[in-house]
Amino acid sequence: MGESDRGDIIIASHLCKGCSLCIAACPAKVLVQGASLNRQGYYAVSYTGAGCTGCSICFYVCPEPGAITIRINKGTKDKPAA
């Protein structure tokens, strides 16, 4: 996860049906159609690895329960000196 990323996307490729709803819905455009088939014969979606805003729209549009998990980066920024 990069410093500017507010979230991280975990995709369970074995559950993904490759419908691409999450790709179309992602405002940051960080999801792509995979190049290889999963064990069910679908081209599963994958995360590019950087740029997630943590909005979770992909999670909400996905019709497969458990296929997408979003981890929100709370950050560990230091407090400014008083």
CYANA upper distance limits for C-alpha pairs under 8 A (distance plus 0.5 A):
  1 MET  CA      5 ASP  CA      6.74
  1 MET  CA      7 GLY  CA      8.30
  1 MET  CA      8 ASP  CA      7.10
  1 MET  CA     49 GLY  CA      7.27
  1 MET  CA     50 ALA  CA      6.52
  2 GLY  CA     50 ALA  CA      6.53
  2 GLY  CA     51 GLY  CA      7.97
  4 SER  CA     51 GLY  CA      7.73
  5 ASP  CA     50 ALA  CA      7.02
  5 ASP  CA     51 GLY  CA      5.79
  5 ASP  CA     52 CYS  CA      5.92
  5 ASP  CA     53 THR  CA      6.50
  5 ASP  CA     54 GLY  CA      8.31
  5 ASP  CA     73 ASN  CA      7.84
  6 ARG  CA     51 GLY  CA      8.38
  6 ARG  CA     52 CYS  CA      6.61
  6 ARG  CA     53 THR  CA      5.32
  6 ARG  CA     54 GLY  CA      5.73
  6 ARG  CA     72 ILE  CA      6.58
  6 ARG  CA     73 ASN  CA      5.57
  6 ARG  CA     74 LYS  CA      7.89
  7 GLY  CA     52 CYS  CA      5.66
  7 GLY  CA     53 THR  CA      6.01
  7 GLY  CA     54 GLY  CA      4.57
  7 GLY  CA     55 CYS  CA      8.36
  7 GLY  CA     70 ILE  CA      7.12
  7 GLY  CA     71 ARG  CA      5.96
  7 GLY  CA     72 ILE  CA      4.84
  7 GLY  CA     73 ASN  CA      5.63
  8 ASP  CA     49 GLY  CA      8.24
  8 ASP  CA     50 ALA  CA      8.28
  8 ASP  CA     52 CYS  CA      6.49
  8 ASP  CA     54 GLY  CA      7.37
  8 ASP  CA     70 ILE  CA      6.24
  8 ASP  CA     71 ARG  CA      5.56
  8 ASP  CA     72 ILE  CA      6.97
  8 ASP  CA     73 ASN  CA      7.87
  9 ILE  CA     47 TYR  CA      6.95
  9 ILE  CA     52 CYS  CA      7.74
  9 ILE  CA     68 ILE  CA      7.48
  9 ILE  CA     69 THR  CA      6.44
  9 ILE  CA     70 ILE  CA      5.31
  9 ILE  CA     71 ARG  CA      6.95
 10 ILE  CA     47 TYR  CA      7.99
 10 ILE  CA     68 ILE  CA      6.31
 10 ILE  CA     69 THR  CA      5.55
 10 ILE  CA     70 ILE  CA      6.76
 10 ILE  CA     71 ARG  CA      8.30
 11 ILE  CA     16 CYS  CA      8.15
 11 ILE  CA     45 VAL  CA      7.91
 11 ILE  CA     46 SER  CA      7.08
 11 ILE  CA     47 TYR  CA      7.93
 11 ILE  CA     67 ALA  CA      6.14
 11 ILE  CA     68 ILE  CA      5.20
 11 ILE  CA     69 THR  CA      6.93
 12 ALA  CA     16 CYS  CA      7.03
 12 ALA  CA     66 GLY  CA      7.86
 12 ALA  CA     67 ALA  CA      5.36
 12 ALA  CA     68 ILE  CA      6.87
 13 SER  CA     38 ASN  CA      6.94
 13 SER  CA     44 ALA  CA      6.00
 13 SER  CA     45 VAL  CA      7.57
 13 SER  CA     46 SER  CA      8.23
 13 SER  CA     67 ALA  CA      7.59
 14 HIS  CA     38 ASN  CA      6.43
 14 HIS  CA     39 ARG  CA      6.80
 14 HIS  CA     40 GLN  CA      7.52
 14 HIS  CA     44 ALA  CA      8.27
 14 HIS  CA     67 ALA  CA      8.48
 15 LEU  CA     64 GLU  CA      7.37
 15 LEU  CA     66 GLY  CA      7.99
 15 LEU  CA     67 ALA  CA      5.78
 16 CYS  CA     42 TYR  CA      7.89
 16 CYS  CA     44 ALA  CA      5.81
 16 CYS  CA     45 VAL  CA      7.43
 16 CYS  CA     64 GLU  CA      7.40
 16 CYS  CA     67 ALA  CA      6.29
 17 LYS  CA     40 GLN  CA      8.46
 17 LYS  CA     42 TYR  CA      6.08
 17 LYS  CA     43 TYR  CA      7.73
 17 LYS  CA     44 ALA  CA      6.76
 17 LYS  CA     64 GLU  CA      8.31
 18 GLY  CA     33 GLN  CA      7.72
 18 GLY  CA     42 TYR  CA      6.20
 18 GLY  CA     43 TYR  CA      5.77
 18 GLY  CA     44 ALA  CA      5.24
 18 GLY  CA     45 VAL  CA      6.47
 20 SER  CA     24 ALA  CA      6.91
 20 SER  CA     33 GLN  CA      7.66
 20 SER  CA     45 VAL  CA      7.58
 21 LEU  CA     25 ALA  CA      6.68
 21 LEU  CA     58 CYS  CA      8.07
 21 LEU  CA     61 VAL  CA      6.88
 21 LEU  CA     62 CYS  CA      7.03
 22 CYS  CA     26 CYS  CA      6.48
 22 CYS  CA     31 LEU  CA      7.84
 22 CYS  CA     57 ILE  CA      7.93
 22 CYS  CA     58 CYS  CA      4.91
 22 CYS  CA     59 PHE  CA      7.91
 22 CYS  CA     61 VAL  CA      6.64
 22 CYS  CA     62 CYS  CA      6.68
 23 ILE  CA     29 LYS  CA      7.32
 23 ILE  CA     30 VAL  CA      8.26
 23 ILE  CA     31 LEU  CA      5.78
 23 ILE  CA     32 VAL  CA      6.82
 23 ILE  CA     33 GLN  CA      8.24
 23 ILE  CA     45 VAL  CA      8.30
 23 ILE  CA     58 CYS  CA      7.91
 24 ALA  CA     29 LYS  CA      8.48
 25 ALA  CA     57 ILE  CA      7.05
 25 ALA  CA     58 CYS  CA      6.74
 25 ALA  CA     61 VAL  CA      7.93
 26 CYS  CA     30 VAL  CA      7.51
 26 CYS  CA     31 LEU  CA      7.65
 26 CYS  CA     57 ILE  CA      7.01
 26 CYS  CA     58 CYS  CA      6.57
 28 ALA  CA     51 GLY  CA      7.18
 28 ALA  CA     52 CYS  CA      6.99
 28 ALA  CA     53 THR  CA      7.40
 30 VAL  CA     47 TYR  CA      6.47
 30 VAL  CA     48 THR  CA      5.95
 30 VAL  CA     49 GLY  CA      8.08
 30 VAL  CA     50 ALA  CA      7.56
 30 VAL  CA     51 GLY  CA      6.79
 30 VAL  CA     52 CYS  CA      7.00
 31 LEU  CA     45 VAL  CA      7.12
 31 LEU  CA     46 SER  CA      6.21
 31 LEU  CA     47 TYR  CA      5.22
 31 LEU  CA     48 THR  CA      6.53
 32 VAL  CA     45 VAL  CA      6.09
 32 VAL  CA     46 SER  CA      5.97
 32 VAL  CA     47 TYR  CA      6.95
 32 VAL  CA     48 THR  CA      7.50
 33 GLN  CA     43 TYR  CA      6.98
 33 GLN  CA     44 ALA  CA      6.72
 33 GLN  CA     45 VAL  CA      4.98
 33 GLN  CA     46 SER  CA      6.77
 34 GLY  CA     43 TYR  CA      5.84
 34 GLY  CA     44 ALA  CA      5.76
 34 GLY  CA     45 VAL  CA      5.62
 34 GLY  CA     46 SER  CA      6.30
 35 ALA  CA     43 TYR  CA      6.96
 36 SER  CA     43 TYR  CA      6.34
 36 SER  CA     44 ALA  CA      8.07
 37 LEU  CA     41 GLY  CA      5.70
 37 LEU  CA     42 TYR  CA      5.59
 37 LEU  CA     43 TYR  CA      5.16
 37 LEU  CA     44 ALA  CA      7.22
 38 ASN  CA     42 TYR  CA      5.95
 38 ASN  CA     43 TYR  CA      6.72
 38 ASN  CA     44 ALA  CA      6.73
 54 GLY  CA     70 ILE  CA      7.42
 54 GLY  CA     71 ARG  CA      7.90
 54 GLY  CA     72 ILE  CA      6.30
 54 GLY  CA     73 ASN  CA      8.36
 56 SER  CA     60 TYR  CA      7.07
 56 SER  CA     70 ILE  CA      6.93
 57 ILE  CA     61 VAL  CA      6.81
 58 CYS  CA     62 CYS  CA      6.63
 58 CYS  CA     68 ILE  CA      7.92
 59 PHE  CA     68 ILE  CA      6.01
 59 PHE  CA     69 THR  CA      7.20
 59 PHE  CA     70 ILE  CA      7.72
 62 CYS  CA     67 ALA  CA      7.99
 62 CYS  CA     68 ILE  CA      7.84
